Amino acid sequence: MAGAQTGRRGVRPPGPGGNPLVLGIIAALWIAGGVSIGLYVHGSWRYIPAIFACGIGVVFLRSAAGAYVQRLRSQSRE
């Protein structure tokens, strides 16, 4: 795996991460946007952008969970 390899000086490159709270808020906004598109936009095509927006929200939610777990692991090692 490319992400697990060390660099020239033996320092690992930064992994996925970020502030879990910010990522969770962004996820909630995307999911809320997808739900509102599904409920309030009229037309048969509304399901495509609604599912797409909710999918992006789920990706951000997964990143928030990963960042939270990574933060917990780094705190337990210290």
Residue, then its C-alpha position, 0 to 999 in steps of 0.5 A: m500500500a502506498g499510504a503505509q510506506t514511509g518517506r525518505r526520512g522515515v516519516r509517515p505521510p499524513g493519513p486520512g483525518g481532519n476534525p470529526l466535528v466539522l466533517g460531521i456537520i458537513a455530512a449533516l448538511w449534505i444529507a439534509g440537502g438531499v432530503s430537502i431535494g427529494l421532498y421539495v423539488h418537483g419532477s421525476w428527475r429529483y431522485i437522482p440529485a437527492i440520492f447523489a447528495c445523500g451519498i456525498g453526505v454518507v461519504f463525509l459521515r464515514s470520514a468523520a467516523g474514521a477521523y474520530v476513531q483515529r483520534l481515539r487511537s492516537q490518544s490511547r497510545e500517548 
